[in-house]
Amino acid sequence: MEFVFVVPREKLFPTFYPHGLVRFGTGEGRFDVEAFEDTLTRHGFFVERDYAEQTASLQQIIPYSVVSAQERILLMRRLDK
């Protein structure tokens, strides 16, 4: 059994529900990083992966990193699974 970290979409994107496509930063149409981290801390929890993937009201938190060196960027491809 695999568990994933989720947050209710309405808590994570209160003004951008349901799509959640928001740029980080300050100003109009932006999502504050500190508010994001606070929301994760206050409202995040773990559930079984199958349940999370079938429940549209939950947003899985999947971290990504950008690695760059000398004008080159590391590319990672996600597997279908």
C-alpha positions as CSV (number, residue, x, y, z in Angstrom):
1,M,0.0,0.0,0.0
2,E,1.4,3.4,-1.0
3,F,0.5,6.7,0.7
4,V,0.7,10.2,-0.8
5,F,0.6,13.7,0.7
6,V,-2.5,15.6,-0.2
7,V,-4.3,18.9,0.6
8,P,-7.9,19.7,-0.1
9,R,-8.0,21.7,-3.4
10,E,-10.3,24.4,-1.9
11,K,-7.7,25.1,0.9
12,L,-4.7,25.1,-1.5
13,F,-6.2,27.2,-4.2
14,P,-9.1,29.2,-2.6
15,T,-9.3,31.8,-5.4
16,F,-8.2,29.6,-8.2
17,Y,-10.3,26.5,-7.6
18,P,-10.6,24.0,-9.3
19,H,-7.7,24.2,-11.8
20,G,-4.9,25.4,-9.5
21,L,-2.7,26.8,-12.3
22,V,-1.1,29.7,-10.4
23,R,2.3,31.3,-10.6
24,F,4.2,31.8,-7.4
25,G,5.2,35.3,-6.3
26,T,3.5,38.4,-5.0
27,G,0.9,40.6,-6.7
28,E,-2.3,40.0,-8.5
29,G,-2.9,36.5,-9.8
30,R,0.1,35.1,-7.9
31,F,0.3,32.6,-5.1
32,D,2.4,33.5,-2.1
33,V,5.0,30.8,-1.2
34,E,4.7,31.4,2.5
35,A,0.9,31.0,2.3
36,F,1.4,27.8,0.3
37,E,3.8,26.3,2.9
38,D,1.4,27.3,5.7
39,T,-1.5,25.7,4.0
40,L,0.5,22.4,3.5
41,T,1.4,22.4,7.2
42,R,-2.1,23.2,8.4
43,H,-4.3,21.1,6.0
44,G,-2.0,18.5,4.5
45,F,-2.3,14.8,5.3
46,F,-1.5,11.3,3.9
47,V,-4.0,9.0,2.2
48,E,-3.7,5.9,0.1
49,R,-2.6,6.7,-3.4
50,D,-5.6,5.0,-5.2
51,Y,-8.0,7.1,-3.1
52,A,-6.2,10.3,-3.8
53,E,-6.1,9.7,-7.5
54,Q,-9.9,9.0,-7.6
55,T,-10.9,12.0,-5.4
56,A,-10.9,15.2,-7.4
57,S,-11.3,17.4,-4.2
58,L,-7.8,16.4,-3.1
59,Q,-4.6,17.8,-4.7
60,Q,-1.5,15.6,-4.5
61,I,1.7,17.5,-3.6
62,I,4.4,16.3,-5.9
63,P,7.7,18.2,-5.4
64,Y,10.0,19.0,-8.4
65,S,13.4,20.6,-8.6
66,V,15.3,22.4,-11.4
67,V,19.0,21.6,-11.6
68,S,21.1,23.8,-13.9
69,A,24.8,24.2,-14.5
70,Q,26.6,26.2,-17.1
71,E,23.5,26.9,-19.1
72,R,22.5,23.3,-19.1
73,I,19.3,21.9,-17.4
74,L,18.8,18.4,-16.1
75,L,15.7,16.8,-17.5
76,M,13.8,14.2,-15.7
77,R,11.0,12.2,-17.3
78,R,8.2,10.8,-15.2
79,L,7.3,7.2,-15.8
80,D,3.7,6.2,-16.8
81,K,3.3,4.5,-13.4
